């Protein structure tokens, strides 16, 4: 069995962003040479997310609106966590959107359903953060 590991780094300009990382993940799969197996992609930070969905701008705005309704950024004093930092909402948003995705690899390709893409979701941007891509298989 072969294995592959790579860290992808991101630094967003805005506090919240959704970035389609599918092309970067596909490049990792090509580099790995693995044709059959599993790919794990997870964020290494507790205020960011990796998830699978459609790459459609209206949907991404719906995510933003929905998440902000569930866990509004302000007022900061609504959260007990906010003392040293003002990112309690980002922790909650990450919990809803998830930490990682696992995708089957079949014949050297990500085995996606229609419209599926991998996204990095940033909820407390402005600093460098990383995503781990780990691939195992043959």
N, C-alpha and C positions, 0 to 999 in steps of 0.2 A: 504494500500500500504506500502511495506517495502522499506527501503533504506539502502545503504551501502556506506562507503567512506574509501579509503585507499590511502596513499601516498607511491609511490615507489621511491627510491633514487638511483641515478647513479652518478658515478665519473669516467669518461673515462680517459684513459692514453694518447690518441691521440686527436688532435684538432677536427678531424672529424671521426665519427664512426656511424655505423648502428647496432643496437642491436635488435634482435628478442625478444620481451617482451611477446609474446603470452602465454608461460607457466606461467608467473607471473600473467597475466590478468586472465587466466583460474582458477588459484588458488584463486584469489579474488572472482571470480564468485562462486566457490565452497563454500568459506567461507560465502558468503552472504546468501546462501540458496534460492536465488531468482530463480524461474523456468521460468517465463514469464516476459519480460520487456525490458528495454534498458540499455545498458552500454555505458557510456561516458568515454573516456580516453584522457586526454589532458596534454600537457606539461605546466609547470608553469613558463617557462623561454622563453624570446624572441629571444634566439639564439639556440633553439632546436625545434624539431618537433616530432609529432606522426602521423604515416601514415600507410595505409594498402597496401601491395603488396606481391609479391612472394619472398620466401626466397631462392634466387639463387645468388651465388657469382658474376657471370658475370654481372647480372643486377645491383647489388650494386656498382660494379666498374663503370658501365655505368652512374649511378646516380652521382657518385663522379666526373667523367669526365665532364658530362653535367653541373652540378652545378658550377664546377670550371670555365667552359667556360662562363657561364652566369654572375657569380660574383666572379672573381678571388680574392684569398686572398691578393696577392701582385701585384703591389706595394701598400703599405698601404696609401700613399698620394693621391691615385686616388679618395678616398672617403672623403667627407666633414665631415662625422661622426667621422672619425678616428682622434682623437686629444688626448683625455684621454685614450682611448682604441683602439685596432687595430682589431675590430670585425665587422666592417660594412658589410663585405661579409657574415658573419654568420646571421645577421639580414635579409639580402636579400634572402639567401638560405632558411631560415625558412619560409619566406613569400611564396615561391614557393612550398615548401613541405607540408605546412599546420600546424595547431596548434593541431587539435584533430580529433578523429574518434568516430563515434557512431555505435554500433553494436547491432542488435536485439538479444534478448535471447529467445530461443524457446526450451521448454522441458529441461531446465537447461543447455543448450549448446549455445556457440556463433554461431550465424546463419551466417556462412561464405559461400562464394562461393568457387569453387575449387581453391586451392593454396593460398588463402588469409591468411595472417599472419599480426600481428600488430608489428610495429617497432618504436623504439625510435631513432630519428636521432639527433646526436650531431654535431654542427657546430662550437663550440667555447669551446672545452673541457678543462679539467684540474681543474675543481672545481665541488663541489657537486651540483646536480640539481635534481628536483623532477618532477614526473608525478602523476597526480591525476586520480584515478579510482573511478567513481561514478556510482552506479547501483541503478535503481529504478524499482519496479515491484512487483510481487506477487509470 
